[in-house]
Amino acid sequence: MELKFTNPQAELIYQDLKSRYNKASINKKEIAHELDVSTSTIDLYISKGVGIPNYKKLGTAKNAKVIFNIIDVAEYLSQTIKTA
């Protein structure tokens, strides 16, 4: 299956994330590292519904695990990072 990205930058970011994490999704700690914020900030963004890529919550509990598909992360970062 060929992945479709909205721009070439997203594909480069995806390749970088894939090589570093070697998995299809990342957790809150890893997305916090990528965005250079704390996990508490990620929790705040989730509660407000802004400032982060699409995510999936695994379960219905308040503290259920949250994961971010690296394709969504790459797309998000490609739209928020300024390049020269």
Salt bridges, closest charged atoms under 4 A:
GLU2 OE2 - LYS4 NZ 3.92
ASP16 OD2 - ARG20 NH2 2.90
GLU30 OE2 - LYS23 NZ 3.06
GLU34 OE2 - ARG20 NH1 2.87
ASP43 OD1 - LYS28 NZ 2.56
